Amino acid sequence: MSENKEPHVAKFVYDFTEGNKDLKDLLGGKGANLAEMTNLGLPVPPGFTITTDACKVYLDSGEEPAALRDEVSAHLDALEQRMGKKLGQADDPLLVSVRSGAKFSMPGMMDTVLNIGLSDKSVQGLAAQAGDDRFAWDSYRRLIQMFGKTVLGVDGDLFEEALDKAKEAKKVTVDTDLEAADLKKLVTAFKKIVKKEAGRDFPQDAREQMDLAIHAVFDSWNTDRAKLYRRQERIPGDLGTAVNVCSMVFGNLGPDSGTGVAFTRDPASGHQGVYGDYLQNAQGEDVVAGIRNTVPLAELEQIDKKSYDQLMQIMETLENHYKDLCDIEFTIERGQLWMLQTRVGKRTAGAAFRIATQLVDQGLIDEAEALQRVTGAQLAQLMFPRFDEDAKVAQVGRGIAASPGAAVGKAVFDSYTAVKWSRSGEKVILVRRETNPDDLDGMIAAEGILTSRGGKTSHAAVVARGMGKTCVCGAEELEVDTKRRRMTVPGGHVVEEGDLISIDGSSGKVYLGEVPVVPSPVVEYFEGRMHAGANDADELVEAVHRIMAFADRKRRLRVRANADNAEDALRARRFGAQGIGLCRTEHMFLGDRRELVERLILADTEAEREESLKALLPLQKQDFVELFSAMDGLPVTVRLLDPPLHEFLPDITELSVRVALAESRQEPHENELRLLQAVHRLHEQNPMLGLRGVRLGLVIPGLFTMQVRAIAEAAAERKNAKGDPRAEIMIPLVGTVQELEIVREEADQVVAEVEAATGVELKLSIGTMIELPRAALTAGQIAEAAEFFSFGTNDLTQTVWGFSRDDVEASFFTAYLEKGIFGVSPFETIDKDGVGSLVKLAAEAGRRTRPDLKLGVCGEHGGDPESVHFFHEVGLDYVSCSPFRIPVARLEAGRAAITANGSDHR
């Protein structure tokens, strides 16, 4: 056990009256917001918060801080005085809940224990005080069940099985129909389960219950499911969780009591209205667990109008105070409303854009804050295809539209199968009665989630929205049998595991088979085929349009496209591209031109080589004429041929077989034999580090000069046609300035020859890719011969890490992600500490040599939201990415500019 090192802090425990919403690092999100609501004068049950600092000490040393017990005792004494009762006393016990609460919301991932303080003696006092035996014994069985599972590690299914047996014996289907005598027997059964499985009696001392529960909450920070969720959501693992000890209020005191979750706006659509779920005669865990189906929050007005009106007023107060969609948990105890939690609510991508613009229109936030309320990842979700509503498909059910999207996959009925099939390349839909935190693995692996129970506030709905995963909840007409791995739909049709189903998270509809998809209205907007109007899709488009317009006004980074032909270039331009940052010329040599490349490689004489290059020149020129026309007036960065030449030759095994067969049949095979000899000659153990890029241009005379001539002649032709070509020539894989100087000298000569022949002045800039560590380290020297740098972060990541991307992603990246070595693949988001350091170093060194050096990035990191912020920070001029990711890069470039200017108010 490591030494107990406690941080230097004033105290480890704060009363709800002492904190505020800005202390989330210390008090966690739940504790900070409970304090904030207390400060606002809202009805919050009294309590106190144990800080994240205390959790960090406990997790680091295995022991709680020395001062913690005394501080908890002092705050417990104060709470007992305020409430006029003592924890666990026999006649009128004070009961408390012990709940987790990290800085960032992790719904259902960590532990909570309710009703602490009940024992064989105090349950009698609670019954007498409440005048309700059933309520007291129901609360006691809940405590033993939650405590047994959470604190003592007892298999929760054992309690559920005992509960099911009790209901079967009573011939009832819901636990609210069990009477006090039934629940008293159930308590005895639960205590026997604890004794057998945990090897100890259920603790009767209330303080022991509370202390053990606090430690269990601390421990839950490092459960497998919590760590997996943090990796999924990129939440740091060293934050720890706070613990909230709150005096209990009871929603299970009869029909005039209940519990619910409310949203100040619809988290699925963003529309204003009354959204949420309510459950009479229940405690909070019943709602989020989805065990019993709730009623819509609007029905509370008929059930308890006084509490409903008060709740509506509080919701308005909280939304105006937080200036955002608020997610609220509440309990009604015999007509008295209590607020148990509020937080800025998770929402779908569409809701995020709608709500951001609504709040601007209401004057609650400005445009800069609205831009910070949405993300590139959310915009990408909105660009995914959706189901074709006119398709002739069999709809078999409809649930609650909990998280939008169009998901198709094979039905699976448990998390293990979802993960297993997904890893085998299958697309799956996870089907459950209701999900719980143990299903997180399967939820991540699945294309979508379908449950027959629960509502918009159930575990499945909340977690799915947070992950941007399609989800339909509460499809009650579907009978899910997880044991037999099947689902029965209306009409008696049975969906077996492995059958294909489709779920629409925007409408809640469930279909048999695969439903065809159509383009997203947001993509149609970017394509120029949809404009704002009256329907729901048009409202979303209008919200996206407004936020994108502001992002474009604010961003400093320009956004270019990776495109190799006129069709892709035109689409990229419609998506807002401000030029082409990477034209891969090797893509132009495939198809019908492969034979010409083979002839070039096989050339034995200079004359044969010149003949091949001469044949390729007009084809290359036409490529560039079309590209410069599509991008007229915008820069086009053309990368000269980069991949190993062997990629243009047949597979060595196939070719060897062909030659061998021809020889055995005594058939002519001279050309195949020459090809085979060339393949052997060019064969390399590691071709990505071999003869490619600038090395090709230096080894094969005339190859690069042919390409430069094609670029120059195409530019001259466009200029003569009154166009405005802005060509940039990029030399790949440069590792030393001498390579660049030689190629540049040849290129300058060719450009001069074309200018003389055409009478057109060409302003072609020449630069290089920085994709090797040595290039980054000697960038100051290379800048002497380069007018621009474009960072090839795909190759730079490979060479910095020593990874072969094609091999490692399939072999060990999954294990590295699961073990937490990577938070995310370095090919997906730039490794700031390693690769990023080289980018920053090269950018600074290059501009010291050439202050006007233009800097860009053309690896796919250019379209990754987090990476875009990094490229803004290090001073690049532009990012370049695939056409589909251009809107995402534009949005994130705007957000990066706002953040850098200190306008991030959140």
N, C-alpha and C positions, 0 to 999 in steps of 0.2 A: 504494500500500500504506500502511495506517495505521500510526501509530507503535506500536512494540511496548511496550505497557503491561502490566507484570507485577504481579499482586496481591502484597500484602505477606504472604507465607506463609513458614513455617520451611523447608519442603521440598516437592518435587513428587513424590517417590517414597516409598512405604511398603512395607516387607516384610510378608508375610502374618502374621508374628509380632507386628506393631506395631499393627494396626488392631482394630476390633470392629464389631458389627452396627449400632451407633449412628452410625457415620461414613458413612452412605450419601450424604450431600451431597458429601462429599469423595472417597470411594473408590468410589462407585457401589454398586448393590445387590450385584452379583457380588463385587466386591473386599471389601466390608464383611463379607459372609457367608463368604467364603473365610477371612478373618481370624478370624471368630468360630469356625468349625469348627476352625481351627488351635489356637485358644485352648482349645477343648474337648478337645484331644488326639486328634481324629479323623484318619484317614490322608489328608491333603491333600498333593499334590505341592508341593514348595517353589516359591516364586515371589514376585513383587512387583507392586504396583499403581501406575500413573501416575495422578495425581489429575485430577479434573474441572477444577481450577484451571489445570493445564497445557493442557488441551483448550481452555479459554476463551481463554487467551492465544494459542494457535495459530490458533483460528478468528477471533479479532479482528484479528490482525496478519498472518496467513499464515506466521508463523515460530514454531518451538517456543521456549519460554523459554531464555534463554542458559544457565541452570544445568542444564537438563534432561539434556543429553548426559552431563555428568560424573556426575550422580546415577544415571542409568541404568547407566553403566559401573561405578560403585561397587557397586551392587546386583547387577549381573551377575557381577562378580568374586566377591562373597560367595556367590552361587548356585553358581558353578562350583566354588568350594572345598568347599561343602557336598556337591555331587554327585560330586566327584572327577573331573570331566571338563570340557572347554571347549566353548563353543558352536562347532559346525561343525568341530571338529578331525577329522583324517583317520582316525585309528585307532578311536576310541571317542567319537563326537560327542555332546555335549549338544544335545538338540533342545528347542525351546520352542514353545508356542502363544501367539499374540497375540490376545486376545479383548476385545470391547467389554463395557461394563457400566455402563449409566446408573443413576441413582437409582431410576427406575421401570422395571419390566420392559417391554422392547420386543421380544418374541420374533421373531427372524429379521430384524429391521429394520436392524440394523447388522452390521458385518463381523467375521469371525473368520478367522484363518489358522493352520493346524496344520502341524506338522513343520518349522518354521523351523530352519535349520541344515544341511539336506541339500544336497549338491552332487554333482557328478560324482565327487569324491574321497571325501567322507564317506559316501556311500551304500554304498561298498565296506566301509568300516569298520563301519557299522551292520550290514551283512549278516554280517560275520565275528563281531562281538560277539554278535548274536542267534542266529547259527547258522541263519539262515533268509534265503536270497536273495530269495524271493518277498515276504516281509514288507518288506524294505528297499526293493525297487523299487516295491512298492505304495505305500509311504509317500512315496516321491519323486514318483511320478506325481500323488499327491494334492496335494502341496505345489505343484507347477507349475500344476496345474489351479486350485487355490484362489487362489494368488498371481496367476496370470495374469488371472483374472476380477476379483478383489477389488482388487488393487493396481495392475495395469497396464491394467485396463479392457477386456480381451479378451472378446469375446462367448462366454459360457459354453457355448452350443450347439455351438460348434466343437469343444470338448473332448468333449462328450457324443457327438457324431457320430463322432469318432475312436475313442472307447471302444466304441461300438456296432459299428463296423467290425472292431475287434479281436475282439470276441465272435463276430461272424458268421464271421470267418476261422477261429476255433477251434471253431465250431459249438457254442457254449455260450450260456446265457441270462443268467447272473449273473456279476459281475466276480470273485467268489471262485474261479471255475473257471479263470481265467486263470493261467498259470504264470509263473515268474520271467522266462523268455525273452520271453514275450508282453508282460509289463509293461515290460521293458527297451526293447523296440521302441516301446511306447506313450510312454515318456519321450522318446525321440527325436522322435516325431511331435508331442508336446506342445511341446517346445522349438522346433520349426520353426514351430508356430502362433504362439507368443509372438514369435519373431523377425519373422515376417511382419506380424502384426497390431499389435504394440506398437512395432516399429521398433528393438528392442534385444534383446540376448541375455538369457536368464533369468540373474539375478545369481548368481554363484558364491560371493560373499563373504557369510558368514553374518550379520555385523553389518549389512551393507547391507540384507539381507533383513528383518531385525528392525526397523531404523529406518524403512524404507519401509512396512512393515506397520503400525507404530504410527501413522504419518501417515495411512494409509488408514483406520484405525479412527476417528481424529479426523474425517477428511473424511466418513465415513459418517453422522455425526450430522446432516449437512445434505443427505443424499440426498432425492430426491422422496418415496420410499416412507417414509423415517423421518419427514419433516415431515408427510406425510399421516396416518401413524399417530398422531403426537402431537396433531394437530388432532382426530382421531377420539376419542382418549382424554383430551383436554384436559390434556396434559402440557406444561408451559412449555417454550418453545424456547430459553431461555438457560441451561439447566442444564449442557449439555455431557455428554460421556461420559468415564468413566475407561477405562484400558486395563490389562488384566491379562496379565502375562507369566509363564507358568507352565511349569515343566519338564514335558516330555511323558511321559505313560504311554500304553501302546499296547494297544488292544483288538483289533488286527488281527494278533496274533502266533500265530494258530492256534485250534483248537477249545477250548483251555483259557483263551482270552481272549475279551473281548467288551465291549460297552458297553450302557448302558441308562438309562432314566428311570423313577423310582419316585415314587409319591405315598403319603403316610402315610394318606390316606383317598381314596375315589373322588371325583375332582373333578367328576364328572357327577352323582352322586347324594348324596354326602356319607357314604355307608355306610362303616363300618370294614372293613378287609380288606387283601388283598395286591393292589395295583393298580400297573400299570406295564408297560413293554415292555422286552424284552431281545433283543439281536442278537449272536450269536456271531461272532467273527473280523471285527470291524467297528470303525470309529471313530465318535465321537459324532454327527457330522453325518449319518451314514447313517440314524440313528434318527429324528431330527427332520425330515429331508427326506422320509421316507416312501418312499425309493427301493426299499428291500427290506422285505418284510413281516416284522415282528418276531414273537416268541413272547411269550405272557403272562409277566409277571414270576414268577408262581408256578412256572413250569417251570424256573426257575433252581435250585430246590431239588434237582431230579433231575440237572441239568447240573453244578452245583458247590455241594454242600450247605454246605461250610465258608464260602464267600463269601456264600451266601444267609443263613445264620444270623447272620453278622456284620452284613450289611446290615439285617436286621430289627431287630437291637439298636440300630444307629445311627439308624434311622428313628424308633424309639421315643424315643431320646435327643433327637433334633432336635425332634420334635413337643412333647415336654414342655418343652424349652428355649424354643422360639419360641411355644409355647402356641397353635398353629394348624396347619392343613394345610400340610405342607411338600412342595415339588416338588424332587426330588433328581436330579442327573445323576452317574453313576458309571461307572467303567471297571474291568474286571478284566484284569490283565496277568499271564498265566501263574499264575493262582490267587491273585494279590495284589489285594485290593480297594482302590480309590482313590476318594476323593470329589472331584468336580470342581466341584460347585456345589450350593447349596441356596437356596431362596427361599420366601417365603410364596406358595403356589400359587394360580393363577387357578382359579376354580370357577364352576359354573353358579349361577343364582339359587336353585334348590331346595337345592343342596348348601350354599350359604351359610347359609341359615336352619337346616338340619338340623345342620350342624357347630357353629354358634354355640350352639345349645341343648345339644348333646352335650358341648361343652367346659365349659358351666356345670355340667352334671350330674356331670362328672368332677372338678370343683373347680379346673380350670385357669384359668378366667376368671370374673368376676362378671357380673351381668345388665347392668350399664352397659357393660362391654366387649363383651358379646354384641350389644347394640344398635348399637354402633359397627362391628361386623363385617358388618352388612347395610346395604343402601341402598334408597331409594325406587325407584330405577331397577330394581333386582332384583325388588322386590315387584311393580312394574308388569309385568315379564316373566311372573311367575307368574300374572297375571290374564288373560293372552292365552288365547284358545280352544285346544283340543287336538283331535286327530283322533278321530272316532267309531270306536271299535274294532269296533262291530257293523256298520259299513257294508260293503256288498258291493262290494269293489274288488279290482283285480288287483294282488297283491303280486308284484313281480318280482325282489326281492333283499333282502338284509339285510346291513348292515355293523355297525360299532361305533357305539354311541350316544355321540357325542362331546360334543354340546352340545344341550340339549333345545329343543323347540318344534315347531310344526306349520307347515311351510313348503310352499307351493304356488307353482309358477311354470313358465315355459317353460324348457326345457333350453337352456343356452348353454355353449359349450366353450372360451371364452377370456375374459379379463378385459375386453378392449376392447369386445366385443359385449355383455357384461353391463352395462357402464356406458352404452353407447349405447342399448340397449333400455330400460334403467331410466329414463333421462332422457326417453324417449318415453312413459313411463307404464306400461310393461310390467313385470309381476312375473316375475323370472327366478330359476332355480336354476343356480348355477355348477357345472358338472360337469368334473372334472379327474382325471387319474391320481393326481397329488398336487399340492398347491399349493406355491408358494414365495413369498418376499417380494414378488416382482414382481406377484403376483396380488392385492395388497391392494386396489387400486381396485375390482376386480370383486367381491371378497368383501364390501366395504362396500355396493356397489350391489345385491347379490343378496339375495333373501329367505332363502336357505340355501345351504349348500355340500355337495356330494357328491363323494367321492373313492373310487377303487377300490383305493388303496394307503394304507398308513399306519395308525397306531393312535391311542389317546387322547393320545399325547404328540407326534404329528406336528405340523407347522407349521399345517395346517388346523385341527386340533382345538384347539390352544393359543390361536391368534388368535381363532377363532370364540367360544370360551368367554369370552375377554376382552371381546369386543364384544357378548356376549349374542345371538349369531347362531346359528340352527339349523344343525347339522352332523352328517353321517353320514360316517364314514371307513372305509377298508379293506373296501369292498363288493367282494370279490375276484371274485364270480361275474359282475360287470358288466364287460364289455369296452369300455373307453373309447378311442375313436379320435378324438383331437383334430384331426388333420389333415383327416379326412373329416367332421368335425363330426357324430359320431353315437355312439351307445352301443348295444351288442348285449346283450340280456338273455337269461337262460336260456330255452331253447325257440326261440331264433333271432329273436325279435322285435327290430326295430331302432327305437330312439328317435332320431329326427332332430332337428336343432336347430330349436327352436320348438315341439316337442311338449310338452304339459303333463305334468308329473310332480309327485309329492308325496313329501316325505321327513319322517320322524318322528325327530327327534333324541333322543327319550326311549327309543325301542325299537330304533332303527337300521333300521327297515323302510323300503323304497322301493316306491312304487306308481306305476302308470300312471294318468294322468288326475288329476282333482281329487277329493280325499277330503273329505267333509263334516266339519264341526267341531262340537264340543259345548262347553259352558261349562267353564271351568277349575274344578277343585275348590276353589281358593282363592276364586274369585268366589262359588261356591255356599256356602262358609263365611260370607263376608261377608253373603250374602243370607239366612243362617240356615237353609240347606238341607243342610248337612253338618257333622258333628261328628267329633271325633277318635275313632279306632278302631284296627283291627288292620292294615289294608293300607297300602301305600306312600303312597297319596294322603292317607290319614288321618294318617300320620306327619308329612307335610309341613304339613298343616293344623294339627296340634298345635304344630309349631314356630312357624308364623306366629302362631298364637293367643297363645302365650307371649310372643313378642317384642312383638307389638302391645299386649298388656296392660301390659307394662313401659313401652313408649313412652307410652301414655296416662297412666300414673301420673306420669311424669316431665315431660311437656311443659307448658309455660306457654301457648303459643299455642293458642287454640281453633280448630276447623276447621268452617267452614260450607260450604254448597253454593250453587252457581249453579243455580237451578231456577225454572221458570216455571209449573209446574202441579203438581197434587197427586200425580200418578203419579211424577214425577221427585223430588218432595219426599220421598215415602215411601221410595223406593229409596235416596235420599241418607241418610235417617235410619237405614235398615238398615246402610248402610256406615259409620255412625258420625258423621254430620253433627250438629253442635250448633246448628243453625239454618240459615237461608237468608241468605247475605250479598249475594245479588243476584237479585232477581226482575225480569226485563226485561218490563215491561208491554207493550212494543210487540209482543211475540209473541202477546199476547192479542187483538190487533186484526186478525189475519190471517184467512183463510178466509171464513166466512159474514159476518163483521163488516166486511169491506173496503168493502162498499157503504155502510154507515153512516158510515165514515170519509170516503168520497168525498162523501157528502152534507154532512158537516161542512165539508170543504174548499171545496165549491162554494156554501156558504150565502151568499146575497146580503144577507140581513137578520139582525138579532139574533134574531128569532123563529125563523127557519129553523135557525140555529145552536143555539138552546136546544132545539129539537125533536130535533135529532140527538144532542145531549149527553144529553137525557132518555132517549132510546132506548138509549144506550150504558151508562148508569148501572147498571141492574139486572144487566146482563151482567157488568160489571166487579165489582160487589159479589159475585156468585156465585163468580167466580174467586177472590176473596180469602177468602170463607167456606170454600171447599174447601182453600185453601192453609193458612189458619190452623188448620183442623181437622187436617190432616196434620202440621203442625208445632206442635201444641198444647204450650204450655209452653216453647217455644223461640223466639228472636227471628227475625223475618222482615223483611228489609230490602227494601222495595218501591221500585224506581227509577221515577220518573214518566217519561212518554213521552220518548224520547231521539232517535230517528233523524229525518232530514229527512222532511217530509211527502210529498215527491214519491215516496218509496218505496212509498206506499200507492196511487199512481196508476199507470195503465197505462204501458207503454214508449212514449216519445214518437214513435219511428219507426212502431211498429205502429199507434198511435192515428192518426197522420197519414195512413197508408195507408187505414185504415178510413174516415176522414172524406172523403178524396179519392174513394174508390170510391163512397161514399154520394152525394156530390155529382154524380159523373158519371152515376149511375143515377137521379138525382133522387129518392132515397129519404130519409125522415125521418132526421135525424141531429143534432137539437138537443142531446141529452144528450152525445153524443160530442164535439160542437163545444165545449160548455161545459167538458168534461173537458180537451180539448186546450188551451183557453185557460188553464185552471188549471195544466196541466203547464208551459206556456210561462211563466206568471207565477212559478211556483215553481222554475223551472230555475236551477241554479247551476253555475258553473264548477268549484267545489270544495265539494260539498255537505257533506262531513264537517267543514268549517270554516264552515258557513253557518247556515241557520235550523234549529236543532235544540236539543234539551235545554231548558235554562231559557229560552232565547230564544223557543221555541215557546209556553211557558206565559205569557210576557209579551205576545206578539203576538196569540195566539188567545185571547180572553177566555173563561173558563169551562172550558178544557180541563183544566188542572191541578186546579182546584177540584172538577170532577166526579170525578177520580180520587181526590182526598183524601176526598171524601164517601163514595165507594164503600169505601175502606179503613176509614174510621171506622164506617160503618154495619155492615160485615162484622164488625169487631172487637166492636161492641156486641152484635150477634146472637150471636156465639160466647160472649161473657161471660154473656149471659142464659141460654145453654144450659149454664152451669156450666163453660165452657171457660176456657182461659188464653191468650188471644191476646196476642202481644208484637210489635206492629207497629212498624216504623221506616220513616219516609218519607224518601226520598233524592232530592235535587234534583240533576239532572245538569248537567254542563258549565258550572258556575259559574266566572266569571272575576273577579268583584268582589263584595264583601260586599253592595253595594246590591241586586244581583239577588236574592240570597238573602233579604234583609230583606223585600223586596216580596212574594215568593212565600210566605215564612213567615207574614207578617201575614195574608194571605188564608187560608192553611191553618189557622192557629190559630183564625180566625173560624169556619171550616167545622166544625172539631172541636168548638168550643163549642156550635154550633147542634145538632150531632148529640147531644152530651151532654145538652143541654136537652130535646131531643125524645124521647130514649130513657130518660133518667133513669139512664144508666150513666156512671160516671166512666172516662174513657179516658186512659191514660198513653202517648201516642204521641210518641216522640222524633222530631225532625226534624234531618236533617243533610245533608251534600252529598258528591258525588264530587269528589275532587281529581284532575283529568285534564288540566288546562291548566297550563303553566309559570307563568302569572301567578297562578293560584290557589295554587300551591305557594309562590311568593315572597311572597304576601300572606296566608298561612295564619293568621297571628296576628290579622289583622283579621277574616277569615272565621269564625274560631272564636267570635267574639262572638255570631254568629247561628246557630251549628251545635252540636248536641250530639254529633255524631260526624262523623268523616271516613272515607270509604272511597276508597282510592286506585285509580282506574281506570287501571291501568298499561298496558293496551293502547293507549288513546288518548294517555296521557302519553308513551309511547315514540314514537308517531307525531309528536306535536307537538314533543317535545324534539329528535328527530333530523331533523324535516322530511321524514318518510317517509309515503307513502301505502301502507299495508300491502298492500292488494289488488294494487298495481302492482309494488312493488319486490321482493317475494319471488320473483316470476316473472321479473323482468327482470335484476337484477344481484346478488342475494344469493349466488347460486352462485359467481360470480366473486369476490366479497368473501370468502367462506369459503375458497375455494381459494388466494387470495393472502394469507390470514392476517390480513386487516383485521379480520374477526370471528373469534373462536375459536368462537363459537356465535351463532345469530341472536338479536338483542336482543329479539325477540318471544317467544323460547323461554325464555331465562334473562335476568333483569333486568340491565341495564347499570348496574352499581354506581357507576361513576365519574360517569355523567351523570344518568340517570333516578333512580338510587338516591340520589344526592346531594340531589336535590330532594325525594324522599320523606323522607329524614332531616331535612332543613331544615324541611319543613312539619310533620312530627310534633313536632319540638322547639318550633317557634313556636306551633303550636296549643295545646300543653299549657302553655306559659307563660301564654297567655291564659286557658285553661280547663283546670285540672289534671286534672279528671275526664273529659276528652275521650276518647271511645272511638275507637280507631283500627283500621282493617282494610284489607284489599286484596281487590278482587274481579275483577281481571284474571286471565287464565289463568296468570300467574306464580304465583298462589296455590297451584297444584298442582305447580310445578316444584321438584324437590328442592333445588337450589343456591339458588334464590330464597327458599325457605322459611327457610333459615338466615339470610339477610340480613334478612328481616322480623322474625325473632326478635331479631337483634342491634340493630335500630333501635327496638325496643320496641313493635311493633304488638300489638294484643290478639288479633286473629284473622286467618286467611286464608280465602278463599272460592274454590272451584274447582268444576269439573264433578263430578257424583256419582262417576264412575268413578275419579277421582283422589283422592278423599277418604282412602282408606287410605294412599296414598303420602304425602299431606300430614301425616297423623297420625304416621306413622312418622318422617318427617323432622323434625317439630316436636319429637318426643322426642329424636332425635339432636342437634338444635340445642341443646336444654336441657343435655344431657350435656356437649357440647363447651364451651358457655359457662361451665359450672361447673368446667371444668378436669379433667374425668374421662376425657378421651380419652388413653388410655395408649399408643396405637400410635405 
